C-alpha cells in the first residue's frame, strides 16, 4: 500500500496552506515554497488554469493522505452519484474512518489517525476495523479497543477530549471516549482549504 512519507511541513509550504493543525507547521512562518530561492520562488510567474486545478487536487490528496489512484477512484465514485460532484467528493473523503478518528480528537493529525487505525486501535459498532479508508455511515459508533486503552497515547485523553470541538456530523462522549456519526457532512463541514470545483474541472478536462 502506498503512503505519503514526505514531511507535512514541506508539503504544506509547497501548497501554501497548513495541511495539519500543528502550530509548529513551518508554513505559518514561511508561507512560500521550499527551496534556495525562498520568498522569491515563483514571483512574477503566472500559473496556468491547468496548474491551478492541479494544485487544488494535490492539496486535497495531501490533506487526507490519499494516493493518486485512490483519489481518482473517489472522484469516479462521486461522478456516479446524483448531486453536486464536488460536495460528494469531499463527503467521501470526510467519512473515511481515519478522518473521523481525527475529527473526534482521538488523534492529533490525520497521519497519526491512519497509523492508529492500521494498528487496530478502533472498533466500529463493536467490530475491529483496521482499514483507514473504511467509509463510516450515519449511526456508526467509533470506540477504542479495550486492550489498547492502556497505551500511552491514550493517557490523559479524557481531559483533552473535553476541550475538543468536533464537527457537526459527529458527536463525542469524552468520558466514554466514544464517537458517533449522527449525520452526513453538510454545509460548513464540507468547506476545506481546497476548491472541489477546480478538482472536478481537472478530471473533467
C-alpha positions in Angstrom: 0.0 0.0 0.0 1.4 3.4 -1.0 2.0 6.0 1.7 2.9 9.7 1.8 6.2 9.9 3.5 7.1 13.5 2.7 7.2 15.8 5.7 3.9 17.5 6.3 5.6 20.9 6.7 7.3 20.6 3.3 4.0 19.6 1.6 2.2 22.5 3.3 4.8 25.0 2.1 4.5 23.6 -1.4 0.7 24.1 -1.4 0.8 27.4 0.5 -1.6 26.3 3.2 -1.3 24.4 6.5 -2.3 20.8 5.9 -2.5 19.9 9.6 -3.4 21.7 12.8 0.1 21.8 14.2 1.1 25.3 15.4 4.7 24.3 14.5 3.8 23.8 10.8 6.5 25.9 9.0 4.1 27.4 6.5 2.7 29.6 9.3 6.0 31.5 9.4 7.3 30.8 5.9 4.2 30.9 3.5 6.2 30.3 0.4 7.6 27.2 -1.4 10.6 25.4 0.0 13.9 25.8 -1.8 17.0 28.0 -2.0 15.2 30.9 -3.6 12.9 31.4 -0.6 10.2 34.1 -1.0 11.4 34.9 -4.5 10.4 31.5 -5.8 7.6 31.8 -8.4 7.4 35.6 -8.0 6.2 37.1 -11.3 5.3 33.7 -12.7 1.7 33.2 -13.7 0.2 29.8 -13.2 -2.0 28.3 -16.0 -5.5 27.2 -15.4 -4.4 23.6 -15.5 -1.7 24.4 -12.9 -4.2 25.9 -10.6 -6.5 22.9 -10.9 -3.6 20.5 -10.3 -2.6 22.3 -7.1 -6.1 22.1 -5.7 -6.1 18.4 -6.4 -2.7 18.0 -4.7 -3.9 20.0 -1.7 -6.9 17.6 -1.2 -4.8 14.5 -1.7 -2.1 15.6 0.8 -4.7 16.9 3.3 -6.4 13.5 3.5 -3.2 11.4 2.8 -4.7 9.7 -0.3 -2.6 8.4 -3.1 -3.4 9.3 -6.7 -5.1 6.1 -7.8 -7.3 6.0 -4.8 -8.2 9.7 -5.1 -9.2 9.2 -8.7 -11.4 6.3 -7.6 -13.1 8.7 -5.1 -13.7 11.1 -7.9 -15.2 8.4 -10.2 -17.5 7.3 -7.4 -18.6 10.9 -6.8 -19.4 11.3 -10.5 -21.5 8.1 -10.5 -23.8 9.6 -7.8 -26.6 12.1 -8.3 -25.9 15.6 -6.9 -23.0 18.1 -6.7 -19.9 16.1 -7.6 -17.5 18.4 -5.7 -19.6 18.1 -2.5 -19.9 14.3 -2.8 -16.2 14.0 -3.3 -15.5 16.0 -0.1 -18.1 13.9 1.7 -16.4 10.7 0.7 -13.1 12.0 1.9 -14.6 13.3 5.2 -16.3 10.0 6.0 -13.1 7.9 5.8 -12.5 6.2 9.2 -9.1 7.7 9.7 -10.5 11.2 9.2 -13.4 10.5 11.6 -10.9 9.4 14.2 -9.0 12.6 13.7 -12.2 14.8 13.7 -13.2 13.2 17.0 -9.9 14.2 18.6 -8.6 10.6 19.1 -5.5 11.5 17.1 -3.8 14.9 16.8 -3.2 14.5 13.0 -4.8 12.6 10.1 -1.4 10.8 9.6 -1.4 9.6 13.2 -5.1 8.6 12.9 -4.3 6.5 9.8 -1.5 4.7 11.7 -3.7 4.0 14.7 -6.4 2.6 12.5 -3.9 0.4 10.7 -2.7 -1.0 14.1 -6.3 -2.0 15.0 -6.9 0.6 17.8 -10.5 1.2 17.0 -13.9 -0.6 16.8 -16.8 0.4 14.6 -20.1 -0.8 16.1 -18.1 -3.2 18.3 -16.1 -4.8 15.4 -12.4 -4.1 14.8 -11.8 -2.2 11.6 -8.1 -1.6 10.5 -8.8 -0.1 7.1 -8.2 3.7 7.1 -10.4 4.2 4.0 -13.4 2.4 5.6 -16.5 4.6 5.0 -18.4 5.3 8.2 -22.1 5.8 7.9 -24.9 7.5 9.9 -25.4 5.6 13.2 -21.9 4.1 13.3 -20.2 4.2 16.7 -16.4 4.5 16.9 -14.7 3.4 20.1 -11.2 2.5 21.3 -10.4 -1.2 21.5 -10.4 -2.2 25.2 -6.9 -3.8 25.1 -5.5 -0.6 23.5 -6.8 1.8 26.1 -3.8 1.4 28.4 -1.5 2.6 25.6 0.5 5.8 26.5 -1.1 7.6 23.5 -4.5 7.4 25.2 -3.3 8.6 28.7 -4.9 11.8 29.8 -7.0 11.8 26.6 -10.3 12.4 28.5 -9.2 15.9 29.7 -8.1 16.8 26.2 -11.3 15.5 24.6 -13.4 17.6 27.0 -11.9 20.7 25.3 -12.1 19.3 21.8 -14.7 20.8 19.5 -15.8 18.3 16.9 -17.6 18.8 13.6 -21.4 18.9 13.2 -21.8 15.4 11.7 -20.1 13.7 14.7 -20.9 13.5 18.4 -18.3 12.8 21.0 -18.7 11.3 24.5 -15.4 12.5 26.1 -15.9 10.4 29.3 -16.6 7.2 27.5 -14.1 8.0 24.7 -16.6 7.1 22.0 -17.9 8.9 19.0 -20.9 8.5 16.8 -21.8 9.5 13.2 -25.0 11.5 13.6 -25.5 12.8 10.1 -23.7 13.2 6.7 -21.3 16.1 6.4 -23.1 19.1 5.0 -22.7 22.9 4.6 -19.8 24.3 6.7 -18.5 20.8 7.3 -17.7 20.5 3.6 -15.6 23.7 3.5 -11.9 22.9 3.1 -8.6 24.6 2.2 -9.1 23.4 -1.4 -11.8 24.2 -4.0 -13.5 20.9 -5.0 -15.0 22.7 -8.1 -11.4 23.0 -9.5 -10.8 19.4 -8.9 -13.9 18.4 -10.8 -12.7 20.6 -13.6 -9.2 19.0 -13.5 -10.6 15.5 -14.0 -13.3 16.6 -16.5 -10.9 18.3 -19.0 
